[in-house]
Amino acid sequence: MERRTIGAGALAVGAVGLGCMPMSWAYSGSRQRGDASVRAVHRALDLGSTLLDTADMYGPFTNELLLGRVLKERRADAFVSTKAGLLVGEQHIVANGRPGYVKRACDASLRRLQTDVIDLYQLHRADPEVPVEETWGAMAELVRAGKVRALGLCAMGARGGRRSGAGLHDGTLRQLQRVQQVFPVAAVEAELSVWSPEALRALLPWCEARGVGLLAAMPLGNGFLSGTLTPGEGFEPDDIRARHPRFTAEMMAANQPIVAGLRRIARRHGEQVTPAQVALAWVLAQGRHVIALPGTKQERWAEENAAAAELRLTAQDLAEVSRLPAAQGSWD
């Protein structure tokens, strides 16, 4: 698989990584596929999807434990990205950016992941009660201690929806400018897909100007852009899509022209090419510092996603994607 570099340290990863959250958090059946998920991780590594993206809150904690089972055997094959800064309560999720907590969280993640070093340690969410420079300074100390190789910021709090993208990531950019004065940012994780392209307007240019990697989360639109979801099918109560406005039967039906457009492009590239692969190839075509992070818990989807790294869209394909209708429905 094509390798891409992120950060000033030129950390190399496969162009398509593996989002591990669905294996133990947020989607139907997440807690019931431990062995299948382990096989999916192994297969992704076999195919060059080296970046494994997780967080301590996924589960919580069980996602890191699951990855630890693989890393115990294949640490040299993987680039491990995990996150800290969010605590899962009984009723809600809260941010915790206190320096002491972040350091303890890192040690706990290292134990669960069964590794001596985390390749990329991300701040999952800035704590409004703690200056972000203090949190970032504590994370920088972890790098100097040899527990972490590089630092990243997760911008997933700013959801796209139908809002104007002009100021969507303004808060993230301000945070990035502040923490960059403390210690270099190697990567930013943000939503980027055909139906949520807002990161292209300001966030990606900021990253490109500094050699910072953009980790494109949800590049398949929570599965919608794969064309495998049926409007009105419904989701289990523990599935995050059951509460998202874009996944009502009405909005899923309204957004079918987007999938139809991806399917038309896929057909031009051969019978085996899928809408999901076109969607991933579009993400990768946005810049050499972009790494796609499709999430899955199944081997077959890990294989399909990895193969998208070999798909090269033509100028005609990219122009056709740009003419697809804007997504209907807000994330808010």
C-alpha positions in Angstrom: 0.0 0.0 0.0 1.1 3.6 -0.6 2.8 5.2 2.4 2.1 8.7 3.5 4.0 10.8 6.0 2.7 13.0 8.8 4.4 15.5 11.0 7.8 17.0 10.9 9.2 13.7 12.1 8.1 12.1 8.8 6.2 9.3 10.5 5.1 6.9 7.7 1.8 5.1 7.6 -0.4 3.4 5.1 -2.7 5.7 3.1 -5.7 3.9 4.4 -5.8 3.2 8.1 -8.2 1.4 10.4 -10.7 3.1 12.6 -11.2 0.7 15.5 -14.1 2.4 17.3 -16.9 0.2 15.7 -15.3 -2.9 17.3 -16.4 -1.9 20.8 -18.3 1.4 20.8 -21.2 3.3 19.1 -22.5 0.8 16.6 -24.9 -2.1 16.8 -23.2 -5.4 17.9 -20.0 -3.6 18.8 -19.5 -5.5 22.0 -20.1 -9.0 20.5 -17.4 -9.3 17.9 -14.1 -9.6 19.8 -12.5 -12.5 17.9 -13.9 -11.2 14.6 -12.5 -7.8 15.3 -9.1 -9.2 16.1 -9.1 -11.0 12.8 -10.0 -7.7 11.0 -7.1 -5.9 12.7 -4.7 -8.7 11.6 -6.0 -8.6 8.1 -5.7 -4.8 7.9 -2.1 -5.0 9.0 -1.4 -7.7 6.4 -2.6 -5.3 3.7 -0.6 -2.3 4.8 -3.3 -0.4 6.8 -0.8 0.2 9.6 -2.5 3.1 11.4 -4.8 1.7 14.1 -6.9 4.5 15.5 -8.5 4.0 19.0 -9.2 5.9 22.2 -9.4 5.1 25.9 -13.1 6.1 25.9 -14.1 3.5 23.3 -15.8 0.9 25.4 -14.6 2.5 27.6 -11.2 0.9 27.7 -12.2 -2.3 25.9 -11.1 -1.1 22.5 -7.5 -0.6 23.7 -7.6 -4.0 25.4 -8.7 -5.6 22.1 -5.9 -4.0 20.2 -3.5 -5.1 22.8 -4.2 -8.7 21.9 -2.9 -7.9 18.4 -0.1 -5.6 19.3 1.3 -8.2 21.7 2.2 -10.2 18.6 2.6 -7.5 15.9 3.7 -4.3 17.4 6.4 -3.7 14.7 3.7 -3.8 12.0 1.4 -1.2 13.5 1.3 2.6 14.0 -0.8 3.1 17.1 -2.9 6.2 17.6 -4.9 6.6 20.8 -6.6 9.5 22.5 -7.2 10.9 26.0 -9.2 13.7 27.5 -12.7 12.4 27.6 -14.4 10.5 30.5 -17.5 8.4 30.0 -20.1 8.9 32.7 -23.4 7.2 33.3 -25.4 10.0 31.6 -22.8 12.0 29.6 -19.3 12.4 28.4 -17.1 15.1 30.0 -13.6 16.5 29.1 -10.7 16.2 31.5 -7.5 18.0 30.4 -5.8 18.2 33.8 -2.1 17.4 33.3 -2.0 14.8 36.1 -4.9 13.0 34.6 -3.5 13.0 31.1 -0.3 11.4 32.3 -2.1 8.7 34.2 -4.3 8.1 31.2 -1.3 7.6 29.1 0.2 5.0 31.4 -3.1 3.2 31.5 -3.3 3.1 27.7 0.2 1.7 27.5 -0.8 -1.1 29.8 -4.0 -1.9 27.9 -2.3 -1.7 24.5 0.6 -3.9 25.7 3.2 -1.6 24.3 6.1 0.6 25.6 5.3 3.6 23.3 2.3 5.2 21.6 3.1 6.4 18.1 0.5 9.2 18.1 -1.2 10.5 21.3 -4.2 12.7 20.6 -6.1 15.1 22.7 -9.6 13.9 22.2 -11.3 17.1 23.4 -9.9 20.3 25.0 -11.2 20.8 28.6 -12.9 24.2 28.9 -11.7 24.4 32.5 -8.0 23.9 31.7 -5.9 26.1 29.4 -5.1 23.9 26.4 -1.5 24.8 26.7 -1.3 23.1 30.1 -2.8 19.9 28.8 -0.5 20.0 25.7 2.5 20.7 27.9 1.8 17.5 29.9 1.5 15.6 26.6 4.8 17.0 25.5 6.4 15.7 28.6 5.2 12.2 27.7 7.1 12.6 24.4 10.2 13.6 26.2 9.8 10.7 28.6 9.8 8.3 25.6 6.2 7.1 26.2 4.8 8.9 23.1 6.4 9.6 19.7 4.1 12.4 18.4 1.1 14.5 19.4 -2.2 15.1 17.6 -5.4 17.0 18.1 -8.9 15.5 17.5 -11.3 18.0 15.9 -14.3 15.7 16.0 -16.3 18.1 18.2 -17.0 20.3 15.2 -19.5 18.4 13.1 -20.3 19.4 9.6 -24.1 19.2 9.0 -25.5 21.9 6.7 -23.7 24.8 8.3 -21.5 27.0 6.3 -18.0 25.6 6.4 -16.3 29.0 6.6 -16.1 29.1 10.4 -16.7 25.5 11.2 -13.2 24.8 12.3 -12.3 28.2 13.6 -12.1 27.0 17.2 -9.9 24.1 16.2 -7.6 26.4 14.3 -7.2 28.7 17.3 -6.4 25.7 19.5 -3.9 24.4 17.0 -2.1 27.8 16.8 -1.9 27.8 20.6 -0.6 24.3 21.1 1.8 24.6 18.2 3.7 27.2 20.3 4.2 24.6 23.0 5.0 21.5 21.0 4.7 20.6 17.3 1.4 19.1 16.1 1.9 16.0 14.0 -1.7 15.2 13.1 -5.2 16.5 13.3 -8.2 14.1 13.2 -11.3 15.5 11.7 -14.3 14.3 9.7 -13.8 14.4 6.0 -15.9 12.7 3.4 -17.8 13.3 0.2 -20.9 14.3 2.2 -18.9 16.3 4.9 -16.1 18.1 3.0 -15.9 21.1 5.4 -12.3 20.3 6.5 -11.1 21.2 3.0 -11.9 24.9 3.5 -9.5 25.9 6.2 -8.3 22.9 8.2 -6.6 21.0 5.4 -4.7 24.1 4.1 -3.4 24.7 7.7 -2.2 21.1 7.9 -0.6 21.1 4.4 1.3 24.4 5.1 3.0 22.7 8.1 3.4 19.1 7.0 0.7 18.1 9.5 -1.2 14.9 8.7 -5.0 15.1 8.4 -6.6 11.9 9.6 -9.9 11.7 7.8 -12.4 10.2 10.2 -15.7 8.8 9.0 -14.7 8.9 5.3 -17.6 6.7 4.5 -20.2 8.9 6.3 -20.8 6.4 9.1 -21.4 3.7 6.4 -23.9 5.6 4.3 -21.5 6.2 1.4 -20.9 2.5 1.1 -24.3 2.1 -0.4 -25.1 -0.9 1.9 -27.6 0.9 4.1 -31.3 0.8 3.3 -33.5 3.9 4.1 -36.1 3.0 6.7 -34.2 -0.1 7.8 -33.7 1.4 11.3 -30.8 1.0 13.8 -30.5 -0.6 17.2 -30.9 1.9 20.1 -27.2 1.6 21.0 -26.2 2.6 17.4 -25.2 6.3 17.2 -26.9 6.6 13.8 -30.3 6.0 15.5 -30.0 9.5 16.9 -28.5 11.4 13.9 -30.8 13.5 11.7 -29.0 12.3 8.5 -30.0 8.7 9.2 -33.8 9.2 9.4 -35.6 7.3 6.7 -36.5 10.6 5.0 -32.9 12.0 5.0 -31.4 8.7 3.9 -33.8 8.6 1.0 -33.0 12.2 0.1 -29.3 11.5 0.1 -29.4 8.5 -2.2 -28.3 10.6 -5.3 -24.9 10.9 -3.6 -24.5 7.1 -3.4 -25.9 6.8 -6.9 -23.2 9.2 -8.2 -20.5 7.2 -6.4 -21.9 4.0 -7.9 -21.7 5.4 -11.4 -18.1 6.3 -11.0 -17.3 2.9 -9.6 -18.8 1.2 -12.6 -16.4 3.0 -14.9 -13.5 1.5 -13.0 -14.7 -2.1 -13.2 -17.3 -4.5 -11.8 -15.4 -5.1 -8.6 -15.0 -1.5 -7.6 -17.5 -0.3 -5.0 -19.0 3.1 -4.0 -17.1 2.9 -0.7 -13.8 2.6 -2.6 -14.7 5.6 -4.7 -15.5 7.6 -1.6 -12.2 6.6 0.0 -10.2 7.3 -3.1 -11.8 10.8 -3.2 -10.6 11.4 0.3 -7.1 10.3 -0.5 -7.1 12.6 -3.6 -7.5 15.7 -1.5 -3.8 15.8 -0.5 -0.7 13.9 0.2 -1.0 14.4 3.9 -4.5 12.9 4.1 -4.9 9.5 5.6 -8.3 7.8 5.4 -9.6 6.1 8.6 -12.6 4.0 7.7 -14.0 2.1 10.7 -14.9 -1.5 10.5 -15.1 -4.7 12.6 -15.1 -7.2 9.7 -12.3 -8.6 7.6 -14.1 -8.2 4.3 -14.6 -4.5 4.8 -11.0 -4.1 5.9 -9.9 -5.8 2.7 -12.2 -3.6 0.5 -11.1 -0.4 2.3 -7.4 -1.2 1.9 -7.9 -1.9 -1.8 -9.2 1.7 -2.3 -5.6 2.9 -1.9 -4.9 1.5 -5.3 -7.9 3.3 -7.0 -6.9 6.4 -8.9 -9.8 8.7 -9.8 -9.6 10.7 -13.0 -10.2 14.4 -13.4 -13.6 13.5 -14.8 -14.4 11.4 -11.7 -13.3 14.2 -9.4 -15.4 16.7 -11.3 -18.4 14.5 -11.1 -18.0 14.1 -7.4 -17.9 17.9 -7.1 -21.2 18.2 -8.9 -23.0 15.8 -6.5 -25.8 17.4 -4.5 -24.9 18.6 -1.0 -26.0 16.3 1.8 -29.4 16.8 3.3 -29.9 16.8 7.0 -27.8 18.3 9.8 -25.6 16.6 12.4 -26.9 19.0 15.0 
